[in-house]
Amino acid sequence: MIFAGIFLYLIRELSQGLGFFTVFSLAALARFISAFYISRMSDVQQKRDPASDFTFPMFLRRFKESNFVKFVAFMATLTFSTHLAAPFFVVFLLRDLQWSYLTYMSFQVGGTLASLLAAQWWGRHADLVGNVRVLRLAGFLTTLVPLIWLVSRNVLFLTFVQMLAGFAWGGVTLCAGNFIYDAVTPQKRVRCIGYFNVINGTAIFLGASLGGFLASRLPPLQGYSLLSLFALSSAFRLFFYLIMFRSFREVRSSREVSLQELFFSVVGIRPLIDVSPD
């Protein structure tokens, strides 16, 4: 990411086409190298259990009684609402705000670093209070991110917002993956992950498609139509969050704390975990 941003910035006067051709070619080369190494890997032997087989319609029909299906619904609605706006943040920054590639690279790197640094912090809290409570808190933080974009178009401010988004989504991504391994037995895990990916992928497609349809049709907010889309995305996230966030429960033994206590611990006001170097 850093290389691409700096390279595109330096070559912008010579040829943007050449710059993107070079970046895309290097990305393709990296994928071919990855494909070579994965071709040399051996798969883990799978032991099929016919009793654990179930079809996709059977999976969906268990929504009322299945804790895992309710979790999938929570993630899918959050994903749908997020991708109403997700493809258009880049458009807003590069087209509407006229950011350079170097500025945009710094913006993206800030969010990525926040996500990486947050993983250990979220993980330590999840070990203590469970994945579901962390998902509820981190999920709520993601509902607020698009709204904060309405406050200012300052580069440093938006970079801070991106870091907040990376921090929040780092918790969602980490604990969603952990929850799947906690909630699903090994015999059903591959199938359930497959169904989860199908539903989540469909939510991405539907959200991005609806967002693309609305992007140029919504009335401007503070002079930009895309800001209206960001506000709508936040409203959808919050709406589905409030409906779904208590629909599924924790499956591991964990410490009982409120979301308020967890928040104060995450931001370091009243830590629930040992924060000493040891």
C-alpha positions in Angstrom: 0.0 0.0 0.0 2.8 2.4 0.9 4.8 1.6 -2.2 1.7 2.0 -4.5 0.8 5.4 -3.0 4.3 6.8 -3.3 4.9 5.3 -6.7 1.6 6.7 -8.2 2.3 10.1 -6.6 5.8 10.3 -8.1 4.8 9.1 -11.6 1.6 11.1 -11.9 3.1 13.8 -14.2 4.7 11.2 -16.5 1.9 8.8 -17.0 -0.9 7.7 -14.6 -1.6 4.8 -17.0 1.9 3.5 -16.7 1.8 3.9 -12.9 -1.4 1.8 -12.6 -0.1 -0.8 -15.1 3.0 -1.2 -13.0 1.1 -1.5 -9.7 -1.4 -3.9 -11.1 1.3 -6.0 -12.7 3.2 -6.3 -9.4 0.0 -7.3 -7.7 -0.6 -10.0 -10.3 2.9 -11.2 -9.9 2.4 -11.5 -6.1 -0.7 -13.5 -6.6 1.0 -15.9 -9.0 3.7 -16.4 -6.4 1.0 -17.0 -3.8 -0.6 -19.5 -6.2 2.7 -21.3 -6.6 3.1 -21.8 -2.9 -0.4 -22.8 -2.2 -0.1 -25.4 -4.9 2.7 -27.0 -2.8 0.5 -27.2 0.3 -1.2 -30.5 1.3 -4.7 -30.3 2.5 -5.9 -31.5 6.0 -7.6 -34.8 5.7 -11.4 -34.4 6.1 -13.6 -37.0 7.7 -17.1 -36.7 6.4 -20.0 -37.2 8.8 -23.2 -37.7 6.8 -25.2 -36.9 10.0 -23.8 -33.4 9.9 -24.9 -32.7 6.4 -27.6 -30.1 5.8 -28.7 -28.0 2.9 -28.7 -24.3 2.5 -32.5 -24.0 2.8 -32.4 -26.2 5.9 -29.8 -23.8 7.3 -32.0 -20.8 6.7 -35.1 -22.4 8.2 -33.3 -22.7 11.5 -33.2 -19.0 12.1 -35.7 -19.0 15.0 -33.8 -21.6 17.1 -30.2 -21.5 15.8 -27.9 -19.2 17.7 -25.4 -19.3 14.8 -27.9 -18.4 12.1 -28.9 -15.4 14.1 -25.3 -14.4 14.3 -25.0 -14.8 10.5 -28.1 -12.5 10.1 -26.5 -9.9 12.4 -23.3 -9.9 10.3 -25.1 -9.9 7.0 -27.3 -6.9 7.9 -24.3 -5.0 9.2 -22.4 -5.9 6.0 -25.2 -4.9 3.7 -25.6 -1.5 5.5 -21.8 -0.9 5.4 -21.5 -1.6 1.7 -24.2 0.9 0.9 -21.4 3.4 1.3 -18.1 1.4 1.4 -17.2 1.6 -2.3 -17.8 5.3 -2.4 -15.5 6.6 0.3 -12.6 6.4 -2.2 -14.7 8.2 -4.8 -15.5 11.0 -2.3 -11.9 11.5 -1.3 -10.3 11.3 -4.8 -13.0 12.9 -6.9 -14.9 15.3 -4.6 -12.1 16.3 -2.2 -9.4 16.0 -4.8 -6.9 14.2 -2.6 -3.6 13.1 -4.0 -2.7 9.4 -4.1 0.0 10.1 -1.4 -2.6 11.6 0.9 -5.0 8.8 0.3 -2.3 6.2 0.9 -1.5 7.8 4.3 -5.2 7.8 5.1 -5.5 4.0 4.3 -2.3 3.1 6.1 -3.6 4.8 9.2 -6.8 2.7 9.2 -4.8 -0.5 8.5 -2.3 0.1 11.3 -5.2 0.8 13.8 -6.8 -2.4 12.8 -3.6 -4.4 13.3 -2.8 -2.7 16.6 -6.3 -3.2 17.8 -6.3 -7.0 17.2 -4.3 -7.8 20.4 -6.4 -5.4 22.5 -9.7 -6.7 21.3 -8.5 -10.3 21.6 -7.5 -9.8 25.3 -10.9 -8.4 26.0 -12.7 -11.2 24.1 -10.8 -13.8 26.1 -12.1 -12.2 29.3 -15.7 -11.1 28.4 -16.4 -13.3 25.4 -16.6 -12.6 21.6 -20.3 -11.6 21.6 -19.8 -8.6 24.0 -16.9 -7.4 21.9 -18.9 -7.8 18.8 -21.7 -5.8 20.2 -19.4 -2.9 21.3 -17.3 -2.9 18.1 -20.4 -3.3 15.9 -21.9 -0.3 17.6 -18.8 1.8 16.9 -19.0 0.9 13.2 -22.5 2.3 13.0 -21.2 5.8 14.0 -18.3 6.0 11.6 -20.1 7.4 8.5 -21.9 10.0 10.6 -18.5 11.4 11.8 -17.6 12.0 8.2 -20.2 14.8 8.2 -18.3 16.8 10.8 -15.2 17.9 8.8 -13.3 17.3 5.5 -10.0 18.0 7.2 -7.3 15.5 6.2 -6.1 14.9 9.7 -9.6 14.6 11.1 -10.7 12.1 8.4 -7.5 10.1 9.0 -8.4 9.9 12.6 -11.9 8.7 11.6 -10.4 6.1 9.4 -8.2 4.9 12.3 -11.4 4.7 14.5 -13.0 2.6 11.7 -10.0 0.3 11.5 -10.0 -0.1 15.3 -13.8 -0.9 15.3 -13.7 -3.2 12.3 -10.6 -5.0 13.7 -12.8 -6.0 16.7 -15.7 -7.1 14.5 -13.5 -9.2 12.1 -11.5 -10.8 14.9 -14.4 -11.8 17.1 -16.7 -12.8 14.3 -14.1 -15.4 13.2 -13.6 -16.5 16.7 -17.3 -16.8 17.4 -17.7 -19.2 14.4 -15.1 -21.5 15.8 -16.8 -21.4 19.2 -20.3 -21.8 18.0 -20.0 -24.5 15.4 -18.8 -28.1 15.9 -15.8 -29.2 13.8 -18.0 -31.6 11.7 -20.2 -28.7 10.6 -17.7 -26.0 10.5 -16.7 -26.0 6.8 -20.3 -26.1 5.7 -21.3 -23.3 8.1 -18.4 -21.1 7.1 -19.4 -21.7 3.4 -23.0 -20.7 4.1 -21.8 -17.7 6.1 -19.6 -16.5 3.2 -22.5 -17.0 0.7 -24.9 -14.9 2.8 -22.2 -12.3 3.6 -21.1 -12.1 0.0 -24.7 -11.6 -1.2 -25.1 -8.8 1.4 -22.0 -7.1 0.0 -23.4 -7.4 -3.6 -26.9 -6.1 -2.6 -25.5 -3.3 -0.5 -23.0 -2.1 -3.1 -25.6 -2.3 -5.9 -28.2 -0.3 -3.9 -25.5 2.2 -2.9 -24.5 2.6 -6.6 -28.1 3.2 -7.6 -28.6 5.8 -4.8 -25.2 7.5 -5.0 -26.2 10.0 -7.8 -29.9 10.2 -6.9 -29.8 11.3 -3.3 -30.1 15.1 -2.5 -26.8 16.7 -1.6 -25.9 17.0 2.1 -23.4 19.8 2.9 -22.9 20.1 -0.9 -22.2 16.4 -1.6 -24.6 13.6 -2.6 -22.2 11.0 -1.2 -22.4 12.4 2.2 -26.2 11.7 2.1 -25.3 8.1 1.2 -22.9 7.9 4.2 -25.6 9.2 6.5 -28.1 6.7 5.1 -25.5 3.9 5.6 -25.1 4.9 9.2 -28.9 4.9 9.7 -29.2 1.4 8.2 -26.3 0.1 10.4 -27.9 1.5 13.5 -31.3 0.3 12.6 -30.3 -3.3 12.0 -27.8 -3.2 14.9 -30.6 -2.3 17.4 -32.8 -5.1 16.0 -30.2 -7.8 15.9 -27.5 -7.2 18.4 -29.2 -9.2 21.3 -30.5 -11.9 19.0 -27.5 -14.3 19.6 -25.7 -15.2 22.7 -22.2 -16.1 24.0 -21.4 -19.8 23.9 -18.2 -19.8 26.1 -17.8 -19.1 29.8 -16.9 -15.5 30.3 -17.0 -12.6 32.7 -20.3 -10.8 33.0 -19.8 -7.1 32.2 -21.9 -4.3 30.7 -21.1 -2.7 27.4 -20.4 0.5 29.3 -17.8 -1.3 31.5 -16.3 -2.9 28.4 -16.1 0.5 26.6 -14.3 2.1 29.5 -11.9 -0.7 29.6 -11.2 -0.6 25.9 -10.4 3.1 26.0 -8.3 2.7 29.1 -10.4 4.5 31.7 -11.2 1.6 33.9 -9.3 -1.5 32.6 -10.8 -4.9 33.2 -7.5 -6.6 32.2 -3.9 -6.4 33.4 -2.2 -3.6 31.4 1.2 -4.0 33.0 4.1 -4.9 30.7 4.2 -8.4 32.4 
